[in-house]
Amino acid sequence: MKMKHPDILNLIDEKLDQKIRNVKIRATWDYMKNWTDIRYGARIQSLMEQFHLSYGHIETIIREEEE
C-alpha cells in the first residue's frame, strides 16, 4: 500500500481541527445565547479570547453554521 504524502495528511488534520473548532464555537455560542443574559458583543469577545480569532472570523463561523 502506498503511503499518502505527509503534507496532504497535515492538510487533512488542519481541516479536521478547524471543523472541530467551529463546532465548539457554535456550541458555546448557542449555550451563551440561550442560557445566559450575555449580550452579543460580549459573547463574541469571549469567543475571541477563548479561540484567539478576530471578531469578523467568529461572526463568519457563526453565520456559516446557522445555514
C-alpha positions as CSV (number, residue, x, y, z in Angstrom):
1,M,0.0,0.0,0.0
2,K,1.4,3.4,-1.0
3,M,1.6,6.0,1.8
4,K,0.0,9.4,1.2
5,H,2.2,12.4,1.1
6,P,2.8,13.8,4.7
7,D,1.7,17.3,3.5
8,I,-1.7,16.0,2.5
9,L,-2.1,14.3,5.9
10,N,-1.2,17.6,7.6
11,L,-3.7,19.5,5.5
12,I,-6.4,16.9,6.4
13,D,-5.5,17.3,10.1
14,E,-5.7,21.1,9.9
15,K,-9.1,20.9,8.2
16,L,-10.4,18.5,10.8
17,D,-9.1,20.7,13.6
18,Q,-10.9,23.7,12.0
19,K,-14.2,21.8,11.8
20,I,-13.9,20.7,15.4
21,R,-13.1,24.3,16.5
22,N,-16.0,25.6,14.5
23,V,-18.4,23.1,16.2
24,K,-17.1,24.1,19.6
25,I,-17.6,27.8,18.8
26,R,-21.1,27.2,17.6
27,A,-22.0,25.1,20.7
28,T,-20.6,27.7,23.0
29,W,-22.4,30.5,21.1
30,D,-25.8,28.6,21.3
31,Y,-25.3,28.0,25.0
32,M,-24.4,31.6,25.8
33,K,-27.3,32.9,23.6
34,N,-30.0,30.6,25.0
35,W,-29.0,30.2,28.7
36,T,-27.3,33.4,29.7
37,D,-28.0,37.1,29.5
38,I,-24.7,37.9,27.9
39,R,-25.1,40.5,25.1
40,Y,-23.9,39.9,21.6
41,G,-20.7,41.8,21.7
42,A,-19.6,40.2,25.0
43,R,-20.3,36.7,23.5
44,I,-18.2,37.5,20.5
45,Q,-15.4,38.9,22.8
46,S,-15.5,35.8,25.0
47,L,-15.1,33.5,21.9
48,M,-12.3,35.7,20.5
49,E,-10.3,35.3,23.8
50,Q,-11.0,31.6,24.0
51,F,-10.2,30.7,20.4
52,H,-7.7,33.5,19.5
53,L,-9.7,34.6,16.5
54,S,-10.8,38.0,15.2
55,Y,-14.3,39.5,15.6
56,G,-15.1,39.0,11.9
57,H,-13.8,35.5,11.9
58,I,-16.1,34.5,14.8
59,E,-19.1,36.1,13.1
60,T,-18.3,34.3,9.9
61,I,-18.2,31.0,11.7
62,I,-21.4,31.6,13.5
63,R,-23.2,32.7,10.3
64,E,-21.9,29.7,8.3
65,E,-23.0,27.2,11.0
66,E,-26.5,28.8,11.0
67,E,-27.1,27.9,7.3
